[in-house]
Amino acid sequence: MTGAGSGVASPVTVVGLHGGEWFGARAGAALTGAQVVVGAPRHLDAVAASLDPAAVTRPLAGALDEVVAGVVADAAAGRRVCVLASGDPGFFGVVRALAAGLGARPGDGRLAVHPAPSSVALAFARLGRSWDDAAVVSAHGRPLAGAVAAVTAALRAGAGAVAVLTAPDAPPAAVAAALIAAGVDPATSAAVATALGAGPSESVEVADLRAVAAGGAGPLSVLVVLAGSPSAPSAAWPTPGAAPVEGWALDERRFAHRAGMITKAEVRAVVLARLALPATGVLWDVGAGSGSVAVECARLAPGLRVVAVERDPEAAGRVRANAAAFGVAVDVVEGAAPDALTGLPDPDRVFVGGGGPVVLDAACDRLAPGGRAVATFAVIDSALHAGRRLGNLVQLAASRGVPTGDVGLRLRAENPVFVCWGPGDD
């Protein structure tokens, strides 16, 4: 048994609320027996009468990493901590950040989650529509352009509907306007579900994107794009089955970079192939340099959230400039890995272009289940470590044809590069 001051770490419980109510006896027992309760003011007010009078309450406000650090410290001191959230906290919620902060792994008992119905499930329920053919996109904590790219990618892929979790800086009107600007037909059917589970203030309005863009629904809403297609093919909305615009493994002259410090096109082609990019999820480009890999990933899989980590502020600026030049969304984190990785969402894919074995190991330790890492090295010692860790290693040695006066072409060898990838074989 653990308790305050016992010195034995206690598991942390997350309880989802719907309409101020929790679901299930275990959720109730965790809440009523908690010594520390963390939540938004509206959630703390809703459960106040059920808490132990001696329980300490703390607002879930401000920087999330600071909130998580407080929860970790309380748990390490043996206090029973309960974190409150809306709906299903494992669905674009606080569970990911808490698991990372606690170092929790599936089934190790350090983090218990008791969800309520998610806002997405409630939105489709209010519409009387199944959602097994739907995609879900979050506009929280990412550039609006990234969320819009994810929505359009899902629609191109044939999703029957796309639900968008809106945010204070990306309310339904802004998302709808951005979708129209990206080429989605303004007459596309859409619904805005607001304040779900909040009793009389709950509302569900069905209209089209044009009407949503002109409306004023609050940020605690789910925007559901119900159907529709673009009015005409465009660069923002390629015809299904068409080749990607401008191809891939682009010439490095297309990117701003310093003195040739960029992943060469031939190497980038192999890296992109070995990454086997999913349609959605999170990708880290660690030691991003010019950001050429991050930018290419964002172009090829617009539904991915791409995060570029770079310690040099000047290089980080070039990553931003390159992303803007190609019109893609790349989140740039300035800082040295592995410390800069703290607080980032766990990745489904990782590319390590700099930092050595320590950085590779730190990134791999954070990979989501089924994830994959790819790393490049010029030094064989680092490559051997990566090959053992990931399971696959190849050396690439390319020679490019360059003019030699009037004679013709000669071959100029590029520096050989080791590419490692895994886990698993292709």
VOPAGU-2260 file (C-alpha; in pm, 1 decimal, decimal comma):
REM VOPAGU-2260
SITE   aa  ch    i         X         Y         Z
SITE  MET   A    0       0,0       0,0       0,0
SITE  THR   A    1     122,8     346,7     -82,4
SITE  GLY   A    2      37,2     679,1      67,3
SITE  ALA   A    3     162,7    1031,6     119,8
SITE  GLY   A    4     519,2    1029,7     236,7
SITE  SER   A    5     564,7     655,5     186,8
SITE  GLY   A    6     846,2     710,1     -62,1
SITE  VAL   A    7     693,7     447,8    -295,1
SITE  ALA   A    8     568,9     575,0    -630,2
SITE  SER   A    9     192,4     555,1    -668,7
SITE  PRO   A   10      14,8     491,2    -996,8
SITE  VAL   A   11    -153,3     793,5   -1154,3
SITE  THR   A   12    -517,6     770,4   -1254,8
SITE  VAL   A   13    -682,8     970,9   -1531,4
SITE  VAL   A   14   -1060,8    1000,6   -1516,8
SITE  GLY   A   15   -1260,4    1125,1   -1811,8
SITE  LEU   A   16   -1577,2    1321,8   -1744,3
SITE  HIS   A   17   -1886,9    1373,7   -1952,8
SITE  GLY   A   18   -2131,8    1633,1   -1833,5
SITE  GLY   A   19   -1944,7    1643,5   -1503,3
SITE  GLU   A   20   -1992,4    1269,9   -1445,3
SITE  TRP   A   21   -1746,5     981,4   -1448,1
SITE  PHE   A   22   -1816,2     632,7   -1581,4
SITE  GLY   A   23   -1772,5     315,4   -1379,5
SITE  ALA   A   24   -1703,2     217,0   -1020,2
SITE  ARG   A   25   -1325,3     214,0   -1066,6
SITE  ALA   A   26   -1325,5     570,5   -1190,9
SITE  GLY   A   27   -1535,4     675,2    -890,8
SITE  ALA   A   28   -1309,7     494,0    -644,7
SITE  ALA   A   29    -998,4     655,3    -793,5
SITE  LEU   A   30   -1153,1     999,3    -774,8
SITE  THR   A   31   -1299,8     977,8    -425,9
SITE  GLY   A   32    -981,5     819,2    -287,6
SITE  ALA   A   33    -738,9    1063,1    -446,0
SITE  GLN   A   34    -508,2    1275,7    -233,0
SITE  VAL   A   35    -427,4    1512,5    -519,6
SITE  VAL   A   36    -678,3    1600,6    -792,9
SITE  VAL   A   37    -567,0    1791,7   -1101,5
SITE  GLY   A   38    -812,9    1932,4   -1352,7
SITE  ALA   A   39    -958,4    2229,0   -1532,4
SITE  PRO   A   40   -1161,8    2456,0   -1301,9
SITE  ARG   A   41   -1491,0    2342,3   -1458,0
SITE  HIS   A   42   -1401,2    1977,9   -1393,3
SITE  LEU   A   43   -1289,1    2043,1   -1034,9
SITE  ASP   A   44   -1614,8    2229,2    -967,2
SITE  ALA   A   45   -1817,9    1940,8   -1110,8
SITE  VAL   A   46   -1666,8    1678,3    -878,7
SITE  ALA   A   47   -1598,5    1894,8    -571,8
SITE  ALA   A   48   -1874,2    1736,7    -361,7
SITE  SER   A   49   -1732,9    1387,4    -421,1
SITE  LEU   A   50   -1373,1    1453,4    -321,3
SITE  ASP   A   51   -1206,5    1365,1       5,5
SITE  PRO   A   52   -1217,2    1686,9     215,7
SITE  ALA   A   53    -842,7    1651,4     273,0
SITE  ALA   A   54    -763,4    1621,7     -99,3
SITE  VAL   A   55    -549,4    1890,6    -259,2
SITE  THR   A   56    -682,2    2029,5    -586,8
SITE  ARG   A   57    -465,6    2186,8    -853,7
SITE  PRO   A   58    -567,4    2351,9   -1180,5
SITE  LEU   A   59    -468,6    2190,1   -1507,7
SITE  ALA   A   60    -354,0    2518,0   -1656,9
SITE  GLY   A   61     -42,1    2675,8   -1800,4
SITE  ALA   A   62     242,7    2482,8   -1958,0
SITE  LEU   A   63     154,7    2114,0   -1987,0
SITE  ASP   A   64     508,5    1998,9   -1912,6
SITE  GLU   A   65     496,3    2184,4   -1579,0
SITE  VAL   A   66     163,3    2022,9   -1491,6
SITE  VAL   A   67     300,9    1680,0   -1579,7
SITE  ALA   A   68     615,6    1744,8   -1375,6
SITE  GLY   A   69     396,3    1823,4   -1072,8
SITE  VAL   A   70     196,3    1503,7   -1119,3
SITE  VAL   A   71     516,4    1298,7   -1151,1
SITE  ALA   A   72     657,3    1456,2    -833,3
SITE  ASP   A   73     339,1    1381,5    -637,3
SITE  ALA   A   74     332,1    1021,4    -759,2
SITE  ALA   A   75     700,8     975,8    -674,5
SITE  ALA   A   76     623,5    1093,8    -321,3
SITE  GLY   A   77     360,6     820,0    -290,5
SITE  ARG   A   78      53,8    1041,5    -323,4
SITE  ARG   A   79    -255,0     909,9    -498,0
SITE  VAL   A   80    -304,4    1144,9    -794,5
SITE  CYS   A   81    -614,8    1169,8   -1009,8
SITE  VAL   A   82    -611,0    1382,6   -1326,5
SITE  LEU   A   83    -944,1    1493,0   -1470,6
SITE  ALA   A   84   -1007,8    1535,9   -1842,5
SITE  SER   A   85   -1293,4    1565,1   -2088,5
SITE  GLY   A   86   -1431,5    1254,6   -2251,2
SITE  ASP   A   87   -1172,0     996,3   -2349,2
SITE  PRO   A   88    -834,9    1133,2   -2230,1
SITE  GLY   A   89    -647,2     878,5   -2439,9
SITE  PHE   A   90    -791,4    1028,1   -2756,0
SITE  PHE   A   91    -583,7    1338,5   -2841,2
SITE  GLY   A   92    -576,6    1400,3   -2465,9
SITE  VAL   A   93    -345,6    1421,2   -2167,6
SITE  VAL   A   94    -261,3    1048,6   -2151,1
SITE  ARG   A   95      25,8    1071,5   -2400,2
SITE  ALA   A   96     202,1    1349,7   -2207,5
SITE  LEU   A   97     150,1    1178,3   -1872,3
SITE  ALA   A   98     278,0     844,6   -2000,3
SITE  ALA   A   99     590,8    1013,9   -2132,9
SITE  GLY   A  100     647,6    1204,1   -1808,7
SITE  LEU   A  101     600,0     895,2   -1593,5
SITE  GLY   A  102     799,9     671,9   -1824,1
SITE  ALA   A  103     496,4     445,6   -1829,1
SITE  ARG   A  104     478,0     148,6   -2062,7
SITE  PRO   A  105     166,2     -49,0   -2162,2
SITE  GLY   A  106      61,3    -279,9   -1882,2
SITE  ASP   A  107     317,2    -168,3   -1623,4
SITE  GLY   A  108      46,3     -28,0   -1391,6
SITE  ARG   A  109     195,4     321,1   -1361,5
SITE  LEU   A  110     -94,1     489,0   -1542,3
SITE  ALA   A  111    -461,2     388,4   -1522,2
SITE  VAL   A  112    -720,7     547,9   -1750,2
SITE  HIS   A  113   -1098,0     550,4   -1701,8
SITE  PRO   A  114   -1254,8     723,1   -2004,4
SITE  ALA   A  115   -1591,9     877,2   -2064,6
SITE  PRO   A  116   -1744,1     897,4   -2415,2
SITE  SER   A  117   -1521,5    1106,5   -2639,9
SITE  SER   A  118   -1646,2    1427,4   -2796,7
SITE  VAL   A  119   -1610,8    1268,0   -3139,4
SITE  ALA   A  120   -1825,0     968,7   -3042,2
SITE  LEU   A  121   -2083,6    1208,1   -2897,5
SITE  ALA   A  122   -2082,1    1427,3   -3208,4
SITE  PHE   A  123   -2158,7    1134,7   -3437,8
SITE  ALA   A  124   -2414,7    1001,4   -3189,3
SITE  ARG   A  125   -2597,3    1335,6   -3191,6
SITE  LEU   A  126   -2598,4    1319,8   -3571,4
SITE  GLY   A  127   -2732,9     964,0   -3563,5
SITE  ARG   A  128   -2445,0     850,6   -3784,8
SITE  SER   A  129   -2196,9     567,4   -3752,8
SITE  TRP   A  130   -1831,7     669,6   -3765,2
SITE  ASP   A  131   -1643,2     352,8   -3852,0
SITE  ASP   A  132   -1559,4     511,4   -4189,2
SITE  ALA   A  133   -1446,7     842,7   -4036,5
SITE  ALA   A  134   -1105,6     997,6   -3982,7
SITE  VAL   A  135   -1023,8    1218,2   -3684,9
SITE  VAL   A  136    -795,3    1521,4   -3690,4
SITE  SER   A  137    -692,2    1748,8   -3404,1
SITE  ALA   A  138    -625,9    2120,0   -3448,5
SITE  HIS   A  139    -486,1    2145,4   -3094,6
SITE  GLY   A  140    -116,6    2216,1   -3056,6
SITE  ARG   A  141     -35,6    2220,7   -3428,8
SITE  PRO   A  142     -39,8    2480,2   -3707,5
SITE  LEU   A  143    -379,6    2517,9   -3873,0
SITE  ALA   A  144    -217,4    2434,1   -4207,0
SITE  GLY   A  145    -118,1    2093,1   -4071,2
SITE  ALA   A  146    -472,1    2014,6   -3957,0
SITE  VAL   A  147    -615,4    2125,7   -4290,7
SITE  ALA   A  148    -363,8    1911,8   -4478,5
SITE  ALA   A  149    -465,2    1612,1   -4267,7
SITE  VAL   A  150    -835,4    1670,5   -4340,8
SITE  THR   A  151    -784,4    1702,1   -4714,8
SITE  ALA   A  152    -560,6    1394,4   -4718,5
SITE  ALA   A  153    -829,3    1192,1   -4539,2
SITE  LEU   A  154   -1097,1    1307,7   -4782,3
SITE  ARG   A  155    -875,2    1225,3   -5080,1
SITE  ALA   A  156    -821,3     879,0   -4930,4
SITE  GLY   A  157   -1197,7     822,7   -4927,4
SITE  ALA   A  158   -1296,3     882,8   -4564,9
SITE  GLY   A  159   -1673,4     900,8   -4533,1
SITE  ALA   A  160   -1640,9    1185,4   -4283,4
SITE  VAL   A  161   -1369,0    1374,5   -4100,1
SITE  ALA   A  162   -1409,3    1501,9   -3745,2
SITE  VAL   A  163   -1190,5    1796,0   -3645,5
SITE  LEU   A  164   -1126,4    1877,8   -3279,9
SITE  THR   A  165   -1114,5    2256,1   -3290,6
SITE  ALA   A  166    -911,6    2482,9   -3063,0
SITE  PRO   A  167    -913,5    2842,4   -2929,4
SITE  ASP   A  168    -670,4    2947,1   -3203,2
SITE  ALA   A  169    -846,0    2729,8   -3463,2
SITE  PRO   A  170   -1224,7    2761,6   -3408,8
SITE  PRO   A  171   -1471,4    2599,7   -3650,1
SITE  ALA   A  172   -1500,9    2913,2   -3865,8
SITE  ALA   A  173   -1124,0    2933,4   -3916,0
SITE  VAL   A  174   -1095,0    2562,5   -3998,2
SITE  ALA   A  175   -1382,3    2579,1   -4247,5
SITE  ALA   A  176   -1237,4    2888,5   -4416,5
SITE  ALA   A  177    -897,2    2722,4   -4443,7
SITE  LEU   A  178   -1051,2    2407,5   -4593,5
SITE  ILE   A  179   -1227,6    2616,0   -4857,3
SITE  ALA   A  180    -901,2    2794,9   -4933,0
SITE  ALA   A  181    -734,2    2453,5   -4972,2
SITE  GLY   A  182    -978,8    2355,2   -5244,5
SITE  VAL   A  183   -1264,3    2182,4   -5062,7
SITE  ASP   A  184   -1602,7    2264,3   -5214,6
SITE  PRO   A  185   -1775,2    2533,8   -4999,6
SITE  ALA   A  186   -2101,8    2342,6   -5044,3
SITE  THR   A  187   -1960,9    2036,7   -4865,9
SITE  SER   A  188   -2196,0    1927,9   -4587,7
SITE  ALA   A  189   -2066,5    1986,5   -4237,0
SITE  ALA   A  190   -2184,4    1988,9   -3877,1
SITE  VAL   A  191   -2064,5    2180,0   -3572,5
SITE  ALA   A  192   -2124,1    2011,5   -3236,7
SITE  THR   A  193   -2059,0    2249,7   -2946,9
SITE  ALA   A  194   -2043,2    2204,2   -2567,2
SITE  LEU   A  195   -2134,6    1836,0   -2591,0
SITE  GLY   A  196   -2262,8    1699,4   -2263,7
SITE  ALA   A  197   -2312,3    2046,6   -2119,3
SITE  GLY   A  198   -2689,8    2028,9   -2098,0
SITE  PRO   A  199   -2888,9    2326,9   -2229,4
SITE  SER   A  200   -2580,8    2492,1   -2380,2
SITE  GLU   A  201   -2513,2    2194,4   -2607,3
SITE  SER   A  202   -2586,0    2254,3   -2974,5
SITE  VAL   A  203   -2549,7    2066,8   -3301,6
SITE  GLU   A  204   -2587,4    2259,1   -3626,0
SITE  VAL   A  205   -2579,5    2104,6   -3973,1
SITE  ALA   A  206   -2495,1    2332,7   -4264,6
SITE  ASP   A  207   -2222,6    2357,0   -4528,0
SITE  LEU   A  208   -1861,7    2474,6   -4501,9
SITE  ARG   A  209   -1948,8    2818,2   -4636,2
SITE  ALA   A  210   -2201,0    2873,4   -4355,1
SITE  VAL   A  211   -1961,6    2734,9   -4092,7
SITE  ALA   A  212   -1689,0    2972,9   -4212,2
SITE  ALA   A  213   -1926,1    3263,8   -4158,0
SITE  GLY   A  214   -2043,9    3142,6   -3817,2
SITE  GLY   A  215   -1924,1    3200,2   -3465,1
SITE  ALA   A  216   -1925,8    2863,0   -3289,3
SITE  GLY   A  217   -1705,2    2837,8   -2982,8
SITE  PRO   A  218   -1370,2    2655,7   -2974,6
SITE  LEU   A  219   -1503,4    2367,1   -2758,3
SITE  SER   A  220   -1655,2    2217,9   -3071,3
SITE  VAL   A  221   -1618,6    1926,4   -3306,5
SITE  LEU   A  222   -1640,2    2015,2   -3675,0
SITE  VAL   A  223   -1759,0    1717,2   -3878,2
SITE  VAL   A  224   -1703,4    1732,6   -4252,7
SITE  LEU   A  225   -1974,7    1495,6   -4365,8
SITE  ALA   A  226   -1928,5    1451,9   -4739,8
SITE  GLY   A  227   -1820,5    1622,6   -5057,1
SITE  SER   A  228   -1528,7    1661,5   -5292,2
SITE  PRO   A  229   -1334,9    1948,6   -5440,5
SITE  SER   A  230   -1502,1    2140,6   -5720,0
SITE  ALA   A  231   -1200,8    2084,4   -5946,3
SITE  PRO   A  232    -856,4    1924,7   -5923,2
SITE  SER   A  233    -579,1    2162,8   -5824,0
SITE  ALA   A  234    -227,5    2160,5   -5683,4
SITE  ALA   A  235    -383,6    2156,9   -5336,0
SITE  TRP   A  236    -608,0    1864,5   -5426,8
SITE  PRO   A  237    -449,7    1626,3   -5681,1
SITE  THR   A  238    -661,4    1386,7   -5881,4
SITE  PRO   A  239    -672,5    1048,4   -5701,8
SITE  GLY   A  240    -402,2     823,8   -5841,2
SITE  ALA   A  241    -204,8    1110,7   -5993,1
SITE  ALA   A  242     170,8    1126,4   -5940,4
SITE  PRO   A  243     285,0    1355,9   -5657,9
SITE  VAL   A  244     346,0    1708,9   -5776,5
SITE  GLU   A  245     720,1    1765,9   -5838,6
SITE  GLY   A  246     811,1    1406,8   -5746,4
SITE  TRP   A  247    1025,4    1328,2   -5443,1
SITE  ALA   A  248    1391,5    1306,0   -5335,3
SITE  LEU   A  249    1418,0    1661,6   -5464,0
SITE  ASP   A  250    1741,8    1819,1   -5580,0
SITE  GLU   A  251    1918,4    1977,0   -5282,2
SITE  ARG   A  252    1937,7    2303,1   -5478,4
SITE  ARG   A  253    1566,5    2338,0   -5404,1
SITE  PHE   A  254    1644,6    2382,7   -5033,1
SITE  ALA   A  255    1823,0    2656,8   -4843,3
SITE  HIS   A  256    2124,3    2496,9   -4674,3
SITE  ARG   A  257    2472,9    2578,5   -4548,3
SITE  ALA   A  258    2780,9    2468,9   -4741,2
SITE  GLY   A  259    2637,2    2139,4   -4859,9
SITE  MET   A  260    2516,7    2038,8   -4511,9
SITE  ILE   A  261    2205,5    1861,3   -4637,9
SITE  THR   A  262    2092,9    1502,8   -4684,5
SITE  LYS   A  263    2171,1    1436,6   -5050,9
SITE  ALA   A  264    1887,2    1344,6   -5285,2
SITE  GLU   A  265    2009,5     987,2   -5340,8
SITE  VAL   A  266    2028,8     924,1   -4965,7
SITE  ARG   A  267    1698,4    1098,4   -4907,5
SITE  ALA   A  268    1530,7     864,6   -5155,7
SITE  VAL   A  269    1635,9     560,5   -4952,7
SITE  VAL   A  270    1550,4     728,0   -4621,8
SITE  LEU   A  271    1198,7     812,2   -4740,2
SITE  ALA   A  272    1147,2     458,5   -4867,1
SITE  ARG   A  273    1265,7     301,2   -4541,0
SITE  LEU   A  274    1050,2     534,4   -4330,3
SITE  ALA   A  275     739,5     382,4   -4494,8
SITE  LEU   A  276     539,7     691,2   -4403,5
SITE  PRO   A  277     191,4     636,0   -4257,9
SITE  ALA   A  278     -96,4     864,6   -4356,6
SITE  THR   A  279    -129,5    1004,8   -4005,0
SITE  GLY   A  280      68,9    1013,6   -3682,5
SITE  VAL   A  281     382,9    1192,0   -3564,9
SITE  LEU   A  282     725,0    1206,6   -3728,3
SITE  TRP   A  283    1042,7    1346,2   -3573,1
SITE  ASP   A  284    1334,3    1474,6   -3780,7
SITE  VAL   A  285    1609,0    1495,1   -3518,5
SITE  GLY   A  286    1916,0    1697,2   -3607,2
SITE  ALA   A  287    1712,3    1840,5   -3892,7
SITE  GLY   A  288    1981,0    2064,2   -4045,9
SITE  SER   A  289    1815,2    2214,2   -4352,4
SITE  GLY   A  290    1495,9    2020,5   -4286,1
SITE  SER   A  291    1498,7    1854,1   -4628,1
SITE  VAL   A  292    1377,3    1520,2   -4489,3
SITE  ALA   A  293    1110,0    1686,7   -4273,2
SITE  VAL   A  294     983,4    1890,9   -4566,8
SITE  GLU   A  295     971,8    1591,2   -4798,9
SITE  CYS   A  296     783,2    1387,1   -4538,5
SITE  ALA   A  297     530,8    1667,9   -4493,8
SITE  ARG   A  298     481,6    1683,0   -4871,7
SITE  LEU   A  299     439,6    1307,7   -4914,8
SITE  ALA   A  300     215,5    1253,2   -4609,5
SITE  PRO   A  301      28,6    1577,4   -4533,4
SITE  GLY   A  302    -169,2    1402,6   -4259,5
SITE  LEU   A  303     146,6    1350,8   -4052,7
SITE  ARG   A  304     245,5    1592,5   -3780,7
SITE  VAL   A  305     610,1    1658,1   -3866,9
SITE  VAL   A  306     840,2    1788,5   -3592,0
SITE  ALA   A  307    1193,3    1905,9   -3678,9
SITE  VAL   A  308    1439,2    1925,4   -3388,2
SITE  GLU   A  309    1748,3    2140,3   -3447,5
SITE  ARG   A  310    1991,7    2289,8   -3196,3
SITE  ASP   A  311    2136,0    2563,9   -3422,2
SITE  PRO   A  312    1900,3    2866,0   -3434,6
SITE  GLU   A  313    2027,7    2965,0   -3779,3
SITE  ALA   A  314    1962,9    2617,0   -3916,2
SITE  ALA   A  315    1621,0    2611,1   -3748,6
SITE  GLY   A  316    1540,6    2929,5   -3937,0
SITE  ARG   A  317    1631,7    2757,3   -4262,5
SITE  VAL   A  318    1397,4    2469,2   -4178,0
SITE  ARG   A  319    1113,4    2717,5   -4134,8
SITE  ALA   A  320    1204,8    2892,4   -4459,3
SITE  ASN   A  321    1218,3    2565,9   -4653,0
SITE  ALA   A  322     883,3    2451,5   -4512,8
SITE  ALA   A  323     727,1    2785,2   -4608,0
SITE  ALA   A  324     877,9    2769,2   -4957,4
SITE  PHE   A  325     712,2    2431,4   -5018,4
SITE  GLY   A  326     387,9    2528,2   -4843,7
SITE  VAL   A  327     398,8    2248,5   -4586,2
SITE  ALA   A  328     350,2    2239,7   -4209,8
SITE  VAL   A  329     661,3    2155,5   -4006,3
SITE  ASP   A  330     681,3    2225,1   -3632,3
SITE  VAL   A  331    1034,2    2342,1   -3551,0
SITE  VAL   A  332    1176,0    2279,8   -3202,0
SITE  GLU   A  333    1500,0    2462,5   -3125,1
SITE  GLY   A  334    1717,1    2269,1   -2882,4
SITE  ALA   A  335    1974,4    1994,9   -2852,1
SITE  ALA   A  336    1857,6    1634,5   -2843,6
SITE  PRO   A  337    1798,9    1428,7   -2643,3
SITE  ASP   A  338    1683,3    1696,7   -2394,4
SITE  ALA   A  339    1478,0    1873,0   -2663,2
SITE  LEU   A  340    1271,0    1557,1   -2713,4
SITE  THR   A  341    1113,8    1586,0   -2367,6
SITE  GLY   A  342     751,0    1688,0   -2392,4
SITE  LEU   A  343     714,6    1604,6   -2761,3
SITE  PRO   A  344     440,9    1360,2   -2859,4
SITE  ASP   A  345     572,5    1006,3   -2902,2
SITE  PRO   A  346     665,9     948,4   -3266,2
SITE  ASP   A  347     539,4     687,6   -3508,2
SITE  ARG   A  348     841,9     754,1   -3729,2
SITE  VAL   A  349    1184,3     900,0   -3649,9
SITE  PHE   A  350    1463,1    1017,2   -3875,7
SITE  VAL   A  351    1792,8    1085,1   -3700,2
SITE  GLY   A  352    2026,2    1290,0   -3914,6
SITE  GLY   A  353    2256,6    1408,0   -3639,3
SITE  GLY   A  354    2348,1    1356,6   -3275,9
SITE  GLY   A  355    2500,6    1010,3   -3268,7
SITE  PRO   A  356    2408,7     693,7   -3073,9
SITE  VAL   A  357    2283,8     872,4   -2760,9
SITE  VAL   A  358    2026,6    1066,0   -2960,5
SITE  LEU   A  359    1925,9     759,2   -3160,6
SITE  ASP   A  360    1870,8     554,0   -2844,2
SITE  ALA   A  361    1665,4     830,6   -2680,4
SITE  ALA   A  362    1446,8     863,3   -2988,7
SITE  CYS   A  363    1398,8     487,9   -3026,6
SITE  ASP   A  364    1298,0     458,7   -2661,7
SITE  ARG   A  365    1006,5     690,7   -2738,6
SITE  LEU   A  366     882,3     514,1   -3052,3
SITE  ALA   A  367     513,2     430,9   -3048,4
SITE  PRO   A  368     422,1      60,1   -3085,4
SITE  GLY   A  369     479,0     -44,2   -3444,9
SITE  GLY   A  370     698,4     259,6   -3506,1
SITE  ARG   A  371    1013,0     279,3   -3714,1
SITE  ALA   A  372    1337,1     473,9   -3703,9
SITE  VAL   A  373    1580,3     556,2   -3983,8
SITE  ALA   A  374    1923,7     708,0   -3920,2
SITE  THR   A  375    2213,9     819,5   -4136,4
SITE  PHE   A  376    2579,8     834,9   -4036,8
SITE  ALA   A  377    2911,5     920,6   -4196,4
SITE  VAL   A  378    3109,9     749,4   -3917,0
SITE  ILE   A  379    3116,2     370,4   -3913,2
SITE  ASP   A  380    3133,8     336,6   -3532,9
SITE  SER   A  381    2801,5     517,4   -3491,9
SITE  ALA   A  382    2653,5     327,7   -3784,8
SITE  LEU   A  383    2745,9      -8,7   -3631,2
SITE  HIS   A  384    2568,2      83,6   -3307,2
SITE  ALA   A  385    2261,8     190,2   -3503,4
SITE  GLY   A  386    2269,3    -123,5   -3714,9
SITE  ARG   A  387    2271,4    -340,8   -3402,7
SITE  ARG   A  388    1993,2    -136,4   -3244,1
SITE  LEU   A  389    1768,0    -119,4   -3549,7
SITE  GLY   A  390    1857,0    -441,9   -3728,7
SITE  ASN   A  391    1939,0    -312,1   -4076,6
SITE  LEU   A  392    2239,0    -129,4   -4224,7
SITE  VAL   A  393    2344,8     -38,8   -4576,0
SITE  GLN   A  394    2618,9     182,8   -4716,4
SITE  LEU   A  395    2528,8     413,4   -5003,4
SITE  ALA   A  396    2799,8     534,3   -5237,6
SITE  ALA   A  397    2674,2     748,5   -5525,7
SITE  SER   A  398    2870,5     912,4   -5805,6
SITE  ARG   A  399    2725,2    1201,1   -6002,2
SITE  GLY   A  400    2804,0    1290,7   -6359,1
SITE  VAL   A  401    2960,4    1636,0   -6392,8
SITE  PRO   A  402    3072,5    1815,5   -6710,8
SITE  THR   A  403    3439,7    1800,6   -6807,8
SITE  GLY   A  404    3496,4    2075,7   -7059,5
SITE  ASP   A  405    3401,4    1968,9   -7411,3
SITE  VAL   A  406    3489,9    1605,4   -7349,4
SITE  GLY   A  407    3167,5    1500,4   -7180,6
SITE  LEU   A  408    3092,7    1383,5   -6829,4
SITE  ARG   A  409    3304,6    1243,1   -6553,6
SITE  LEU   A  410    3186,7    1075,2   -6233,0
SITE  ARG   A  411    3231,7    1264,9   -5906,8
SITE  ALA   A  412    3194,3    1050,0   -5597,3
SITE  GLU   A  413    2979,2    1176,4   -5312,8
SITE  ASN   A  414    3077,5    1094,2   -4955,4
SITE  PRO   A  415    2955,2     745,1   -4863,5
SITE  VAL   A  416    2672,7     736,6   -4609,8
SITE  PHE   A  417    2546,6     457,3   -4384,6
SITE  VAL   A  418    2168,4     420,8   -4360,7
SITE  CYS   A  419    2022,1     218,0   -4073,1
SITE  TRP   A  420    1655,1     138,0   -4021,3
SITE  GLY   A  421    1421,2     -73,4   -3813,2
SITE  PRO   A  422    1302,9    -242,2   -3611,7
SITE  GLY   A  423    1213,2    -518,5   -3854,1
SITE  ASP   A  424    1304,0    -613,7   -4207,2
SITE  ASP   A  425    1145,7    -503,8   -4533,4
